[in-house]
Amino acid sequence: MHWGTLLLTIWAVAGPLVGILFGHYLITSWQRRQWLADNRLQEWRELIAAIMTAFTAIAKISQLSPDGEVLRRLQEDGSRAIEVIGNRVFIHEDVERLKVLEQWNDATHTFFNDRDAKKFAERFHEVMLAIKNTAASDIGNLKGWR
């Protein structure tokens, strides 16, 4: 009886502490997963927006004779798209696997060499479709974390 009383006394003190520590672990783990999911979603949004903005700028010059301001804007948007493609932290592996930078560079260089807007739009669509499909899959997986 003495050992049982001693164990119950120890558990009365240690039990709540163990529960608090376990609860803290669960909450911290959930918060980290939530933080990671939020950052991945944000990076997908930024990547899609940057490429879409650059595409729009390039599409504009295919329809008119670009002046200095249009060319300056195109250079800014193009540089921004390349920067965003290259500086992804949380989705870097997906971006590398999809070869987004290589595909984007190839599509833009081909356009500036042959000025074929239809061909460029098709290449853009392929790149964007691969990005969106991967992002949708990733977001579907992330929803399980929430």
C-alpha positions as CSV (number, residue, x, y, z in Angstrom):
1,M,0.0,0.0,0.0
2,H,2.9,2.3,0.8
3,W,4.2,2.1,-2.8
4,G,0.8,2.7,-4.3
5,T,0.3,5.8,-2.2
6,L,3.8,7.0,-3.2
7,L,3.2,6.5,-6.9
8,L,-0.2,8.3,-6.7
9,T,1.4,11.2,-4.9
10,I,4.2,11.4,-7.5
11,W,1.7,11.2,-10.3
12,A,-0.5,13.9,-8.8
13,V,2.5,16.2,-9.1
14,A,4.0,14.9,-12.3
15,G,0.8,14.1,-14.3
16,P,-0.3,17.7,-14.9
17,L,3.3,18.7,-15.8
18,V,3.5,15.8,-18.3
19,G,0.1,16.9,-19.7
20,I,1.3,20.5,-20.1
21,L,4.5,19.5,-21.8
22,F,2.7,17.2,-24.2
23,G,0.1,19.9,-24.9
24,H,2.9,22.4,-25.6
25,Y,4.5,20.0,-28.0
26,L,1.3,19.5,-29.9
27,I,0.5,23.2,-30.1
28,T,4.1,24.1,-31.2
29,S,4.1,21.3,-33.8
30,W,0.7,22.6,-35.2
31,Q,1.9,26.2,-35.2
32,R,5.0,25.3,-37.2
33,R,3.0,23.3,-39.8
34,Q,0.6,26.2,-40.1
35,W,3.5,28.7,-40.5
36,L,5.1,26.5,-43.2
37,A,1.7,26.1,-45.0
38,D,1.1,29.8,-45.0
39,N,4.6,30.6,-46.3
40,R,4.2,28.0,-49.1
41,L,0.9,29.4,-50.2
42,Q,2.3,32.9,-50.2
43,E,5.2,31.9,-52.4
44,W,2.9,30.1,-54.9
45,R,0.8,33.3,-55.1
46,E,3.9,35.5,-55.6
47,L,5.3,33.2,-58.3
48,I,2.1,33.1,-60.3
49,A,1.6,36.9,-60.0
50,A,5.2,37.7,-61.1
51,I,5.0,35.4,-64.1
52,M,1.6,36.7,-65.1
53,T,2.7,40.3,-64.8
54,A,5.8,39.6,-67.0
55,F,3.6,37.7,-69.5
56,T,1.2,40.7,-69.7
57,A,4.1,43.1,-70.4
58,I,5.5,40.9,-73.1
59,A,2.1,40.4,-74.7
60,K,1.7,44.2,-74.9
61,I,4.9,44.7,-76.9
62,S,3.7,42.0,-79.4
63,Q,0.7,44.2,-80.2
64,L,2.4,47.6,-80.6
65,S,5.7,49.3,-81.3
66,P,7.2,49.6,-77.9
67,D,8.5,53.0,-76.7
68,G,11.1,53.6,-74.0
69,E,8.6,53.5,-71.2
70,V,7.0,50.2,-72.3
71,L,10.5,48.6,-72.8
72,R,11.6,49.9,-69.3
73,R,8.5,48.4,-67.7
74,L,9.0,45.1,-69.6
75,Q,12.6,44.9,-68.3
76,E,11.4,45.6,-64.8
77,D,8.6,43.0,-64.9
78,G,10.9,40.4,-66.6
79,S,13.6,41.0,-64.0
80,R,11.1,40.7,-61.2
81,A,9.7,37.4,-62.6
82,I,13.2,35.9,-62.8
83,E,14.0,37.2,-59.3
84,V,10.8,35.6,-57.9
85,I,11.4,32.3,-59.7
86,G,14.9,32.2,-58.2
87,N,14.3,33.3,-54.6
88,R,11.6,30.9,-53.5
89,V,12.6,29.3,-50.2
90,F,9.6,27.1,-49.2
91,I,8.7,25.9,-52.7
92,H,12.2,25.8,-54.1
93,E,12.3,22.1,-54.8
94,D,9.0,22.2,-56.7
95,V,10.2,25.2,-58.8
96,E,13.5,23.3,-59.6
97,R,11.7,20.1,-60.4
98,L,9.4,22.0,-62.8
99,K,12.4,23.8,-64.3
100,V,10.4,27.0,-64.2
101,L,13.4,29.3,-64.8
102,E,14.6,27.3,-67.7
103,Q,11.2,27.1,-69.3
104,W,10.5,30.8,-68.7
105,N,13.9,31.9,-70.1
106,D,13.5,29.6,-73.1
107,A,10.0,31.0,-73.8
108,T,11.0,34.6,-73.5
109,H,14.2,34.3,-75.5
110,T,12.3,32.5,-78.3
111,F,9.7,35.2,-78.3
112,F,12.2,38.0,-78.6
113,N,14.0,36.2,-81.4
114,D,10.9,35.3,-83.6
115,R,8.2,37.6,-82.1
116,D,5.6,34.9,-82.5
117,A,3.0,35.9,-79.9
118,K,0.9,32.8,-80.4
119,K,3.8,30.5,-79.8
120,F,4.8,32.5,-76.7
121,A,1.3,32.4,-75.3
122,E,1.3,28.6,-75.7
123,R,4.6,28.3,-73.9
124,F,3.4,30.6,-71.2
125,H,0.3,28.5,-70.8
126,E,2.4,25.3,-70.5
127,V,4.6,26.9,-67.8
128,M,1.6,28.4,-65.9
129,L,-0.4,25.1,-66.1
130,A,2.5,23.1,-64.6
131,I,2.9,25.7,-61.8
132,K,-0.8,25.9,-61.0
133,N,-1.2,22.1,-61.0
134,T,1.7,21.7,-58.7
135,A,0.5,24.5,-56.5
136,A,-3.0,23.0,-56.4
137,S,-1.6,19.6,-55.4
138,D,0.6,21.3,-52.7
139,I,-2.4,23.3,-51.4
140,G,-4.5,20.1,-51.2
141,N,-1.7,18.5,-49.2
142,L,-1.4,21.6,-47.0
143,K,-5.1,21.6,-46.2
144,G,-4.6,18.3,-44.3
145,W,-2.3,20.3,-42.0
146,R,-4.9,22.9,-41.1
